């Protein structure tokens, strides 16, 4: 009897846990410092040094999308569409449902309705589906727009999963997506923009290419793909400045440098330059990242309205960050983990039954009557 076992699962990439947490902290500081100290170059004196740094903290989103391309391809490899859908559903919805509910409660607690087209109560149920943007319903929290982009990515990569993931198909998929996204920008057809996401496709595709480098080793083709995605990402980001973040003679250089740094970090992960990062605490930080991202804006908005007349700027920032981290831990420990343990086997059981019901019926292998009669 053979005692050979299947290949051991790959070791957890704790460097990605660390980078995900850093990206979340950048976004948190971007929102908190902007609210407490005020955005714009003229307000940087309100929270000196930190304000200049946090001004560009929205680049944490760029790092998130790069990591997502890497991690989603890694988790989808060797899976079918159903298994991929179950893993994503269990991963993203439990903490998200809590975050949406918390946002609604905070709106009621502080007596605000800042959503122009819908009241928070009307927007609540569409937001719970995570499909509110497609329904033209406002997000209860500003951070949810990135989740809609992630859902687009899942839908696109599900096609690759359905076809069966191989190295060759991945490369063809990535090159085709980037080229079609550029063509969509040229044509300016809204439907193509919606499907192909030309503004964000370079990040997801680069993340996928970095995973291929990590798994199979580097080669010129993959480096050309990542370099092209980097060039497109820098161009997009430099054109995306809004009035609140405009910083003449600084924005272009800072954005180009920030995007480049994100790509360099992922290149280091892909080429295993972070092998020394093995502290188990990074896994804990990685687990807190998603809940922290979901709840920080509600926490910050509520505490700002309740405490801004009682606390100084720096004290309010410290209190807000502390409460957001503590809430993220509680959500991860008492909401996310239990719901995932409860939902995952049930969804898998439903998927197994679906597959069983789709099997072709087995015909009875009986001797035809005419054959029996002829024998008689």
C-alpha positions as CSV (number, residue, x, y, z in Angstrom):
1,X,0.0,0.0,0.0
2,X,1.3,3.4,-0.9
3,X,1.9,5.8,2.0
4,X,2.6,8.8,-0.2
5,X,0.8,11.9,0.8
6,X,-0.3,14.9,-1.2
7,X,1.9,18.0,-1.3
8,X,1.9,19.9,1.9
9,X,0.1,23.3,1.9
10,X,2.4,26.2,1.3
11,X,3.6,28.1,4.3
12,X,1.6,31.2,5.2
13,X,3.0,34.4,3.7
14,X,3.1,36.5,6.8
15,X,4.7,39.3,4.9
16,X,1.4,39.8,3.1
17,X,-0.4,39.9,6.5
18,X,1.9,42.7,7.5
19,X,1.5,44.6,4.2
20,X,-2.3,44.3,4.4
21,X,-2.3,45.8,7.9
22,X,0.0,48.6,6.8
23,X,-2.3,49.4,3.9
24,X,-5.3,49.5,6.3
25,X,-3.5,51.8,8.7
26,X,-2.7,54.2,5.8
27,X,-6.3,54.4,4.9
28,X,-7.4,54.8,8.6
29,X,-4.9,57.7,9.1
30,X,-6.0,59.2,5.8
31,X,-9.6,59.4,6.9
32,X,-9.0,60.3,10.6
33,X,-6.4,63.0,10.0
34,X,-8.5,64.5,7.2
35,X,-11.6,64.7,9.4
36,X,-9.9,65.9,12.6
37,X,-7.2,68.2,11.1
38,X,-8.8,69.1,7.8
39,X,-7.5,68.3,4.3
40,X,-5.8,70.7,2.0
41,X,-2.3,72.2,2.2
42,X,-3.6,75.1,4.2
43,X,-4.6,72.7,7.0
44,X,-1.4,70.8,7.4
45,X,-0.3,73.0,10.3
46,X,-3.2,71.5,12.3
47,X,-1.4,68.2,12.6
48,X,2.1,68.8,11.4
49,X,4.2,66.0,9.9
50,X,1.5,63.4,10.2
51,X,-0.9,65.4,8.0
52,X,1.6,65.5,5.2
53,X,2.1,61.8,5.4
54,X,-1.6,60.9,5.8
55,X,-2.5,63.2,2.9
56,X,-1.4,60.3,0.6
57,X,-2.7,57.5,2.8
58,X,-5.3,56.6,0.2
59,X,-2.5,54.8,-1.6
60,X,-3.2,52.0,0.8
61,X,-6.0,51.1,-1.5
62,X,-3.5,50.6,-4.3
63,X,-1.5,48.2,-2.2
64,X,-4.7,46.4,-1.2
65,X,-5.6,45.7,-4.9
66,X,-2.1,44.5,-5.7
67,X,-2.3,42.1,-2.7
68,X,-5.7,41.0,-3.8
69,X,-4.6,40.0,-7.2
70,X,-1.8,37.9,-5.7
71,X,-3.9,36.3,-3.0
72,X,-7.1,35.6,-5.0
73,X,-5.1,33.8,-7.7
74,X,-3.3,31.8,-5.1
75,X,-6.5,30.8,-3.3
76,X,-8.4,30.1,-6.6
77,X,-5.7,27.8,-8.0
78,X,-6.9,24.2,-8.3
79,X,-10.5,25.1,-7.3
80,X,-13.8,25.0,-9.1
81,X,-16.1,28.0,-9.5
82,X,-18.4,26.7,-6.7
83,X,-15.5,26.3,-4.2
84,X,-14.1,29.7,-5.1
85,X,-17.6,31.3,-4.6
86,X,-18.0,29.6,-1.2
87,X,-14.5,30.7,0.0
88,X,-15.1,34.3,-1.0
89,X,-18.6,34.5,0.4
90,X,-17.5,33.1,3.8
91,X,-14.5,35.4,3.8
92,X,-16.1,38.8,3.0
93,X,-19.7,38.8,4.2
94,X,-19.8,38.1,8.0
95,X,-17.6,41.1,9.0
96,X,-19.2,43.2,6.3
97,X,-22.7,42.6,7.6
98,X,-21.6,43.8,11.0
99,X,-19.9,46.8,9.5
100,X,-23.0,47.9,7.7
101,X,-25.2,47.5,10.8
102,X,-22.7,49.4,12.9
103,X,-22.7,52.2,10.3
104,X,-26.5,52.5,10.5
105,X,-26.4,52.6,14.3
106,X,-23.8,55.3,14.3
107,X,-25.9,57.4,11.9
108,X,-28.8,57.2,14.3
109,X,-26.6,57.8,17.4
110,X,-25.2,61.1,16.1
111,X,-28.4,62.2,14.3
112,X,-26.9,62.5,10.8
113,X,-28.2,61.5,7.4
114,X,-25.3,62.6,5.1
115,X,-26.5,60.4,2.2
116,X,-28.1,62.7,-0.3
117,X,-30.2,60.3,-2.3
118,X,-31.3,57.8,0.4
119,X,-31.8,57.8,4.1
120,X,-29.6,55.4,6.0
121,X,-32.6,53.1,6.8
122,X,-33.6,52.9,3.2
123,X,-30.1,52.2,2.1
124,X,-29.5,49.5,4.7
125,X,-30.9,46.4,3.1
126,X,-29.3,47.1,-0.4
127,X,-26.0,47.7,1.4
128,X,-26.2,44.4,3.1
129,X,-26.1,42.7,-0.3
130,X,-22.9,44.5,-1.2
131,X,-24.6,45.2,-4.6
132,X,-25.8,48.7,-3.7
133,X,-23.6,50.5,-6.2
134,X,-25.1,48.4,-9.1
135,X,-28.6,49.4,-7.8
136,X,-27.6,53.1,-7.7
137,X,-28.0,53.2,-3.9
138,X,-25.5,55.2,-1.9
139,X,-22.9,53.5,0.3
140,X,-23.5,53.7,4.0
141,X,-19.8,54.2,4.3
142,X,-17.3,55.6,1.8
143,X,-15.0,52.6,2.1
144,X,-17.5,50.3,0.5
145,X,-16.6,51.4,-3.0
146,X,-13.5,49.3,-2.9
147,X,-15.6,46.2,-2.1
148,X,-17.6,46.8,-5.3
149,X,-14.4,46.9,-7.2
150,X,-13.3,43.6,-5.5
151,X,-16.6,42.0,-6.5
152,X,-15.9,42.9,-10.2
153,X,-12.6,41.3,-9.9
154,X,-14.1,38.1,-8.4
155,X,-16.6,37.9,-11.3
156,X,-13.9,38.4,-13.9
157,X,-11.5,35.8,-12.4
158,X,-14.4,33.3,-11.9
159,X,-14.3,33.0,-15.7
160,X,-10.7,31.9,-15.5
161,X,-11.5,29.5,-12.7
162,X,-14.3,28.0,-14.8
163,X,-12.0,27.4,-17.7
164,X,-9.4,25.9,-15.4
165,X,-6.3,27.8,-14.1
166,X,-3.0,27.0,-15.8
167,X,0.1,29.1,-16.2
168,X,-0.6,29.7,-19.9
169,X,-4.2,30.6,-19.4
170,X,-3.2,33.0,-16.6
171,X,-0.8,34.9,-18.8
172,X,-3.3,35.1,-21.7
173,X,-6.0,36.2,-19.3
174,X,-3.9,39.0,-17.8
175,X,-2.6,40.3,-21.1
176,X,-6.0,40.2,-22.6
177,X,-7.7,42.0,-19.7
178,X,-5.2,44.8,-19.7
179,X,-5.4,45.4,-23.4
180,X,-9.2,45.2,-23.5
181,X,-9.3,47.7,-20.6
182,X,-7.1,50.2,-22.5
183,X,-9.4,49.7,-25.5
184,X,-12.3,50.4,-23.2
185,X,-10.8,53.7,-22.2
186,X,-10.2,54.6,-25.9
187,X,-13.8,53.8,-26.8
188,X,-15.3,55.5,-23.8
189,X,-18.2,53.0,-23.8
190,X,-19.7,52.9,-20.2
191,X,-20.6,49.2,-20.4
192,X,-16.9,48.3,-21.1
193,X,-15.7,50.6,-18.3
194,X,-18.1,48.7,-15.9
195,X,-17.0,45.3,-16.9
196,X,-13.2,45.8,-17.5
197,X,-12.4,48.4,-14.8
198,X,-9.6,50.1,-16.8
199,X,-8.6,52.3,-13.8
200,X,-7.9,49.3,-11.5
201,X,-7.2,46.4,-13.8
202,X,-3.4,47.1,-13.8
203,X,-3.3,46.5,-10.0
204,X,-5.1,43.2,-10.1
205,X,-3.2,41.9,-13.1
206,X,0.1,42.9,-11.6
207,X,-0.8,41.1,-8.4
208,X,-1.5,38.0,-10.4
209,X,1.8,38.3,-12.3
210,X,3.6,38.7,-9.0
211,X,2.0,35.4,-7.8
212,X,3.2,33.6,-10.9
213,X,6.7,34.9,-10.3
214,X,6.5,33.7,-6.7
215,X,5.1,30.3,-7.6
216,X,7.0,29.5,-10.9
217,X,10.0,31.9,-10.8
218,X,10.7,35.1,-12.6
219,X,11.0,35.5,-16.4
220,X,11.1,38.4,-18.8
221,X,7.4,38.0,-19.9
222,X,6.1,38.4,-16.3
223,X,8.4,41.3,-15.6
224,X,7.1,43.0,-18.8
225,X,3.5,42.5,-17.6
226,X,4.2,44.0,-14.2
227,X,6.2,46.9,-15.7
228,X,3.4,47.7,-18.1
229,X,0.8,47.6,-15.3
230,X,3.0,49.9,-13.1
231,X,3.1,52.5,-15.9
232,X,-0.6,52.4,-16.4
233,X,-1.3,52.6,-12.6
234,X,1.0,55.6,-12.2
235,X,-0.8,57.4,-15.1
236,X,-4.2,56.6,-13.7
237,X,-3.4,57.8,-10.2
238,X,-1.9,61.0,-11.3
239,X,-5.1,61.9,-13.1
240,X,-7.3,61.0,-10.2
241,X,-6.6,63.9,-7.8
242,X,-9.7,65.6,-6.4
243,X,-10.0,69.2,-5.2
244,X,-9.6,68.2,-1.5
245,X,-6.3,66.4,-2.1
246,X,-4.8,68.7,-4.8
247,X,-1.2,69.6,-3.9
248,X,0.5,71.6,-6.7
249,X,4.0,70.6,-7.6
250,X,3.9,67.8,-5.1
251,X,1.0,65.5,-6.1
252,X,2.5,64.1,-9.3
253,X,5.8,63.2,-7.7
254,X,4.4,61.8,-4.5
255,X,1.8,59.7,-6.3
256,X,4.3,58.3,-8.8
257,X,6.6,57.5,-5.9
258,X,3.9,55.9,-3.8
259,X,2.6,53.7,-6.5
260,X,6.1,52.7,-7.4
261,X,6.9,51.8,-3.8
262,X,3.8,49.6,-3.7
263,X,4.9,47.7,-6.8
264,X,8.4,47.3,-5.4
265,X,7.1,45.8,-2.2
266,X,5.1,43.2,-4.1
267,X,8.1,42.5,-6.3
268,X,10.0,41.8,-3.1
269,X,7.3,39.4,-1.9
270,X,7.2,37.7,-5.3
271,X,11.0,37.1,-5.3
272,X,11.0,36.0,-1.6
273,X,12.9,38.9,-0.3
274,X,10.7,38.9,2.8
275,X,11.6,35.4,3.9
276,X,12.8,36.7,7.2
277,X,9.3,37.9,8.1
278,X,8.0,35.0,10.1
279,X,6.6,36.5,13.3
280,X,3.3,34.9,14.1
281,X,2.0,38.3,15.3
282,X,1.8,39.4,11.7
283,X,-0.9,36.8,11.1
284,X,-3.0,38.3,13.9
285,X,-2.6,41.8,12.4
286,X,-3.6,40.3,9.0
287,X,-6.8,38.9,10.6
288,X,-7.6,42.3,12.0
289,X,-7.2,44.1,8.6
290,X,-10.5,43.5,7.0
291,X,-12.7,44.3,10.1
292,X,-10.6,47.4,10.8
293,X,-11.1,48.6,7.2
294,X,-14.8,48.1,7.5
295,X,-15.5,49.7,10.9
296,X,-12.9,52.5,11.2
297,X,-14.9,55.1,9.3
298,X,-18.1,54.5,11.4
299,X,-16.1,54.6,14.6
300,X,-14.2,57.7,13.5
301,X,-17.3,59.6,12.4
302,X,-19.2,58.8,15.6
303,X,-16.3,59.7,18.0
304,X,-15.6,62.9,16.1
305,X,-19.1,64.1,16.5
306,X,-19.3,63.1,20.2
307,X,-15.9,64.1,21.4
308,X,-14.5,66.9,19.2
309,X,-15.6,69.6,21.7
310,X,-14.0,67.7,24.6
311,X,-10.7,66.4,23.3
312,X,-7.7,67.9,21.5
313,X,-6.9,66.8,18.0
314,X,-4.1,64.4,18.9
315,X,-6.0,62.9,21.8
316,X,-9.1,62.4,19.7
317,X,-6.9,60.7,17.0
318,X,-5.4,58.3,19.6
319,X,-8.8,57.5,21.1
320,X,-10.3,56.9,17.6
321,X,-7.5,54.6,16.5
322,X,-7.6,52.6,19.8
323,X,-11.4,52.1,19.7
324,X,-11.2,51.2,16.0
325,X,-8.5,48.5,16.7
326,X,-10.4,47.2,19.7
327,X,-13.6,47.0,17.7
328,X,-11.9,45.2,14.8
329,X,-10.5,42.6,17.3
330,X,-14.0,42.0,18.8
331,X,-15.5,41.7,15.3
332,X,-12.9,39.2,14.2
333,X,-13.0,37.2,17.4
334,X,-16.8,37.1,18.1
335,X,-18.4,37.8,14.7
336,X,-16.2,36.8,11.8
337,X,-14.7,33.5,13.2
338,X,-18.0,32.0,14.5
339,X,-20.0,32.9,11.4
340,X,-17.3,31.5,9.2
341,X,-17.2,28.2,11.1
342,X,-21.0,28.0,11.0
343,X,-21.5,29.0,7.4
344,X,-18.7,27.3,5.6
345,X,-19.7,23.6,6.1
346,X,-23.3,24.5,5.3
347,X,-22.4,26.2,2.1
348,X,-20.2,23.3,1.1
349,X,-23.0,20.9,1.8
350,X,-25.3,22.8,-0.4
351,X,-22.7,22.9,-3.1
352,X,-22.2,19.1,-2.8
353,X,-25.9,18.5,-3.1
354,X,-26.1,20.8,-6.1
355,X,-23.4,18.8,-7.8
356,X,-25.1,15.5,-6.9
357,X,-28.4,16.7,-8.3
358,X,-26.7,17.7,-11.6
359,X,-25.3,14.2,-12.2
360,X,-26.9,12.3,-15.1
361,X,-29.3,9.6,-14.0
362,X,-28.0,6.0,-13.9
363,X,-29.9,3.7,-16.2
364,X,-30.8,0.2,-15.0
365,X,-28.6,-2.3,-16.7
366,X,-31.3,-5.0,-17.3
367,X,-31.6,-7.4,-20.1
368,X,-34.0,-6.2,-22.8
369,X,-37.3,-8.0,-22.8
370,X,-37.0,-9.0,-26.5
371,X,-33.7,-10.7,-25.8
372,X,-35.2,-12.8,-23.0
373,X,-38.2,-13.8,-25.2
374,X,-35.8,-14.8,-28.0
375,X,-33.8,-17.0,-25.6
376,X,-37.0,-18.7,-24.5
